[in-house]
Amino acid sequence: MIGHESALERDFVLLQRLDPAVLAIEEQPVKISWAASDGRVRYYTPDYRVVRQDGTELVEVKYRQDLRANWSQYRDRLIAARDWARLHGMSFRIATERDPDGASAERQAAGAADARPDRPSTPAGLHRAS
């Protein structure tokens, strides 16, 4: 079972499980550290790591209203996550209620039309998407 801390995260996980391009998903996959402007070390844990057929991404799931209201608190940690992901050959994105799975309309349509293919074995520590 893949955990979630909000209804939006629940919906995100469900959409990932329905996407035939998703091979695996892991909740709170890594603890990222960075030096804040005050010199203190800060930590941030992204919500999910999603392994897709075309690459791996770290994902933070947030309501748009929360992002707007608390942007000054989130900005540095999200930049740290983006930089960490790039350094490790991944992408980083923020999923919101407007586009919770981050998919284009074309990918969503293609995914809905195709049956899920058999999946190779899941990398250690990750949950199978199906």
Contact map, one row per residue, 1 for C-alpha under 8 A:
1110000000000000000000000000000000000000000000000000000000000000000000000000000000000000000000000000000000000000000000000000001000
1111000000001000000000001110000000000000000000000000000000000000000000000000000000000000000000000000000000000000000000000000001000
1111100001000000000000000010000000000000000000000000000000000000000000000000000000000000000000000000000000000000000000000000000000
0111111011001000000000000010000000000000000000000000000000000000000000000000000000000000000000000000000000000000000000000000000000
0011111011000000000000000000000000000000000000000000000000000000000000000000000000000000000000000000000000000000000000000000000000
0001111111000000000000000000000000000000000000000000000000000000000000000000000000000000000000000000000000000000000000000000000000
0001111111100000000000000000000000000000000000000000000000000000000000000000000000000000000000000000000000000000000000000000000000
0000011111110000000000000000000000000000000000000000000000001110000000000000000000000000000000011001000000000000000000000000000000
0001111111111000000000000000000000000000000000000000000000001000000000000000000000000000000000000000000000000000000000000000000000
0011111111111100000000000000000000000000000000000000000000000000000000000000000000000000000000000000000000000000000000000000000000
0000001111111110000000000000000000000000000000000000000000000000000000000000000000000000000000000001000000000000000000000000000000
0000000111111111000000000000000000000000000000000000000000001000000000000000000000000000000000100001100000000000000000000000000000
0101000011111111100000000000000000000000000000000000000000000000000000000000000000000000000000000000000000000000000000000000000000
0000000001111111110000000000000000000000000000000000000000000000000000000000000000000000000000000000000000000000000000000000000000
0000000000111111111000000000000000000000000000000000000000000000000000000000000000000000000000000001100000000000000000000000000000
0000000000011111111001001000000000000000000000000000000000000000000000000000000000000000000000000000100000000000000000000000000010
0000000000001111111101000000000000000000000000000000000000000000000000000000000000000000000000000000000000000000000000000000000011
0000000000000111111100000000000000000000000000000000000000000000000000000000000000000000000000000000000000000010000000000000000001
0000000000000011111111000000000000000000000000000000000000000000000000000000000000000000000000000000000000010011000100000000000000
0000000000000000111111100000000000000000000000000000000000000000000000000000000000000000000000000000000000000010011110000000000000
0000000000000000001111100000000000000000000000000001110000000000000000000000000000000000000000000000000000000010000000000000000000
0000000000000001101111111000000000000000000000000111100000000000000000000000000000000000000000000000000000000000000000000000000010
0000000000000000000111111000000000000000000000000111100000000000000000000000000000000000000000000000000000000000000000110100000110
0000000000000000000001111100000000000000000000000111000000000000000000000000000000000000000000000000000000000000000000000110011110
0100000000000001000001111110000000000000000000011110000000000000000000000000000000000000000000000000000000000000000000000000011110
0100000000000000000000011111100000000000000000011100000000000000000000000000000000000000000000000000000000000000000000000000111000
0111000000000000000000001111100000000000000000111000000000000000000000000000000000000000000000000000000000000000000000000000000000
0000000000000000000000000111111000000000000011111000000000000000000000000000000000000000000000000000000000000000000000000000000000
0000000000000000000000000111111000000000000011111000000000000000000000000000000000000000000000000000000000000000000000000000000000
0000000000000000000000000001111100000000000011000000000000000000000000000000000000000000000000000000000000000000000000000000000000
0000000000000000000000000001111110000000001111000000000000000000000000000000000000000000000000000000000000000000000000000000000000
0000000000000000000000000000011111000000001110000000000000000000000000000000000110010000000000000000000000000000000000000000000000
0000000000000000000000000000001111100000111100000000000000000000000000000000000100000000000000000000000000000000000000000000000000
0000000000000000000000000000000111110000111000000000000000000000000000000000100100000000000000000000000000000000000000000000000000
0000000000000000000000000000000011111111110000000000000000000000000000000000000000000000000000000000000000000000000000000000000000
0000000000000000000000000000000001111111110000000000000000000000000000000001000000000000000000000000000000000000000000000000000000
0000000000000000000000000000000000111111000000000000000000000000000000000000000000000000000000000000000000000000000000000000000000
0000000000000000000000000000000000111111000000000000000000000000000000000000000000000000000000000000000000000000000000000000000000
0000000000000000000000000000000000111111100000000000000000000000000000000000000000000000000000000000000000000000000000000000000000
0000000000000000000000000000000000111111110000000000000000000000000000000000000000000000000000000000000000000000000000000000000000
0000000000000000000000000000000011110011111000000000000000000000000000000000000000000000000000000000000000000000000000000000000000
0000000000000000000000000000000011110001111100000000000000000000000000000000000000000000000000000000000000000000000000000000000000
0000000000000000000000000000001111000000111110000000000000000000000000000000100000000000000000000000000000000000000000000000000000
0000000000000000000000000000001110000000011111000000000000000000000000000000100010000000000000000000000000000000000000000000000000
0000000000000000000000000001111100000000001111100000000000000000000000000000000000000000000000000000000000000000000000000000000000
0000000000000000000000000001111000000000000111111000000001110000000000000000000010000000000000000000000000000000000000000000000000
0000000000000000000000000011100000000000000011111000000001111000000000000000000000000000000000000000000000000000000000000000000000
0000000000000000000000001111100000000000000001111100000001110000000000000000000000000000000000000000000000000000000000000000000000
0000000000000000000000001111100000000000000001111110000111100000000000000000000000000000000000000000000000000000000000000000000000
0000000000000000000001111100000000000000000000011111000111100000000000000000000000000000000000000000000000000000000000000000000000
0000000000000000000001111000000000000000000000001111101110000000000000000000000000000000000000000000000000000000000000000000000000
0000000000000000000011110000000000000000000000000111111100000000000000000000000000000000000000000000000000000000000000000000000000
0000000000000000000011100000000000000000000000000011111000000000000000000000000000000000000000000000000000000000000000000000000000
0000000000000000000010000000000000000000000000000001111100000000000000000000000000000000000000000000000000000000000000000000000000
0000000000000000000000000000000000000000000000000011111110000000000000000000000000000000010000000000000000000000000000000000000000
0000000000000000000000000000000000000000000000001111011111000000000000000000000000000000111000000000000000000000000000000000000000
0000000000000000000000000000000000000000000000001110001111100000000000000000000000001000011110000000000000000000000000000000000000
0000000000000000000000000000000000000000000001111100000111110000000000000000000010001000011110000000000000000000000000000000000000
0000000000000000000000000000000000000000000001111100000011111000000000000000000000000000000111100000000000000000000000000000000000
0000000000000000000000000000000000000000000001110000000001111100000000000000000000000000000011100000000000000000000000000000000000
0000000110010000000000000000000000000000000000100000000000111110000000000000000000000000000001110001000000000000000000000000000000
0000000100000000000000000000000000000000000000000000000000011111011000000000000000000000000001111000000000000000000000000000000000
0000000100000000000000000000000000000000000000000000000000001111111000000000000000000000000000011000000000000000000000000000000000
0000000000000000000000000000000000000000000000000000000000000111111100000000000000000000000000011000000000000000000000000000000000
0000000000000000000000000000000000000000000000000000000000000011111110000000000000000000000000000000000000000000000000000000000000
0000000000000000000000000000000000000000000000000000000000000111111111100000000000000000000000000000000000000000000000000000000000
0000000000000000000000000000000000000000000000000000000000000111111111100100000000000000000000000000000000000000000000000000000000
0000000000000000000000000000000000000000000000000000000000000001111111100000000000000000000000000000000000000000000000000000000000
0000000000000000000000000000000000000000000000000000000000000000111111100000000000000000000000000000000000000000000000000000000000
0000000000000000000000000000000000000000000000000000000000000000011111111100000000000000000000000000000000000000000000000000000000
0000000000000000000000000000000000000000000000000000000000000000011111111110000000000000000000000000000000000000000000000000000000
0000000000000000000000000000000000000000000000000000000000000000000001111111000000000000000000000000000000000000000000000000000000
0000000000000000000000000000000000000000000000000000000000000000000001111111100000000000000000000000000000000000000000000000000000
0000000000000000000000000000000000000000000000000000000000000000001001111111110000000000000000000000000000000000000000000000000000
0000000000000000000000000000000000000000000000000000000000000000000000111111111000000000000000000000000000000000000000000000000000
0000000000000000000000000000000000010000000000000000000000000000000000011111111100000000000000000000000000000000000000000000000000
0000000000000000000000000000000001000000001100000000000000000000000000001111111110000000000000000000000000000000000000000000000000
0000000000000000000000000000000000000000000000000000000000000000000000000111111111000000000000000000000000000000000000000000000000
0000000000000000000000000000000000000000000000000000000000000000000000000011111111100000000000000000000000000000000000000000000000
0000000000000000000000000000000111000000000000000000000000000000000000000001111111110000000000000000000000000000000000000000000000
0000000000000000000000000000000100000000000101000000000001000000000000000000111111111000000100000000000000000000000000000000000000
0000000000000000000000000000000000000000000000000000000000000000000000000000011111111100001110000000000000000000000000000000000000
0000000000000000000000000000000000000000000000000000000000000000000000000000001111111110000000000000000000000000000000000000000000
0000000000000000000000000000000100000000000000000000000000000000000000000000000111111111000000000000000000000000000000000000000000
0000000000000000000000000000000000000000000000000000000011000000000000000000000011111111111100000000000000000000000000000000000000
0000000000000000000000000000000000000000000000000000000000000000000000000000000001111111111100000000000000000000000000000000000000
0000000000000000000000000000000000000000000000000000000000000000000000000000000000111111110000000000000000000000000000000000000000
0000000000000000000000000000000000000000000000000000000000000000000000000000000000011111110000000000000000000000000000000000000000
0000000000000000000000000000000000000000000000000000000100000000000000000000000000001111111000000000000000000000000000000000000000
0000000000000000000000000000000000000000000000000000001111000000000000000000000000001111111100000000000000000000000000000000000000
0000000000000000000000000000000000000000000000000000000111000000000000000000000001001100111110000000000000000000000000000000000000
0000000000000000000000000000000000000000000000000000000011100000000000000000000011001100011111000000000000000000000000000000000000
0000000000000000000000000000000000000000000000000000000011110000000000000000000001000000001111100000000000000000000000000000000000
0000000000000000000000000000000000000000000000000000000000111100000000000000000000000000000111110000000000000000000000000000000000
0000000000010000000000000000000000000000000000000000000000111100000000000000000000000000000011111011110000000000000000000000000000
0000000100000000000000000000000000000000000000000000000000001111000000000000000000000000000001111111000000000000000000000000000000
0000000100000000000000000000000000000000000000000000000000000111000000000000000000000000000000111111000000000000000000000000000000
0000000000000000000000000000000000000000000000000000000000000000000000000000000000000000000000011111000000000000000000000000000000
0000000000000000000000000000000000000000000000000000000000000000000000000000000000000000000000111111111000000000000000000000000000
0000000100110010000000000000000000000000000000000000000000001000000000000000000000000000000000111111110000000000000000000000000000
0000000000010011000000000000000000000000000000000000000000000000000000000000000000000000000000100011111000000000000000000000000000
0000000000000000000000000000000000000000000000000000000000000000000000000000000000000000000000100011111100000000000000000000000000
0000000000000000000000000000000000000000000000000000000000000000000000000000000000000000000000000010111111110000000000000000000000
0000000000000000000000000000000000000000000000000000000000000000000000000000000000000000000000000000011111110000000000000000000000
0000000000000000000000000000000000000000000000000000000000000000000000000000000000000000000000000000001111111000000000000000000000
0000000000000000000000000000000000000000000000000000000000000000000000000000000000000000000000000000001111111100000000000000000000
0000000000000000000000000000000000000000000000000000000000000000000000000000000000000000000000000000001111111110000000000000000000
0000000000000000001000000000000000000000000000000000000000000000000000000000000000000000000000000000001111111111000000000000000000
0000000000000000000000000000000000000000000000000000000000000000000000000000000000000000000000000000000011111111100000000000000000
0000000000000000000000000000000000000000000000000000000000000000000000000000000000000000000000000000000001111111110000000000000000
0000000000000000011110000000000000000000000000000000000000000000000000000000000000000000000000000000000000111111111000000000000000
0000000000000000001000000000000000000000000000000000000000000000000000000000000000000000000000000000000000011111111000000000000000
0000000000000000000000000000000000000000000000000000000000000000000000000000000000000000000000000000000000001111111000000000000000
0000000000000000000100000000000000000000000000000000000000000000000000000000000000000000000000000000000000000111111100000000000000
0000000000000000000100000000000000000000000000000000000000000000000000000000000000000000000000000000000000000011111110000000000000
0000000000000000001100000000000000000000000000000000000000000000000000000000000000000000000000000000000000000000011111000000000000
0000000000000000000100000000000000000000000000000000000000000000000000000000000000000000000000000000000000000000001111100000000000
0000000000000000000000000000000000000000000000000000000000000000000000000000000000000000000000000000000000000000000111110000000000
0000000000000000000000100000000000000000000000000000000000000000000000000000000000000000000000000000000000000000000011111000000000
0000000000000000000000100000000000000000000000000000000000000000000000000000000000000000000000000000000000000000000001111100000000
0000000000000000000000000000000000000000000000000000000000000000000000000000000000000000000000000000000000000000000000111110000000
0000000000000000000000110000000000000000000000000000000000000000000000000000000000000000000000000000000000000000000000011111011100
0000000000000000000000010000000000000000000000000000000000000000000000000000000000000000000000000000000000000000000000001111110000
0000000000000000000000000000000000000000000000000000000000000000000000000000000000000000000000000000000000000000000000000111110000
0000000000000000000000000100000000000000000000000000000000000000000000000000000000000000000000000000000000000000000000000011111000
0000000000000000000000011100000000000000000000000000000000000000000000000000000000000000000000000000000000000000000000000111111100
1100000000000000000000011100000000000000000000000000000000000000000000000000000000000000000000000000000000000000000000000100111110
0000000000000000000000111000000000000000000000000000000000000000000000000000000000000000000000000000000000000000000000000100011111
0000000000000001100001111000000000000000000000000000000000000000000000000000000000000000000000000000000000000000000000000000001111
0000000000000000110000000000000000000000000000000000000000000000000000000000000000000000000000000000000000000000000000000000000111
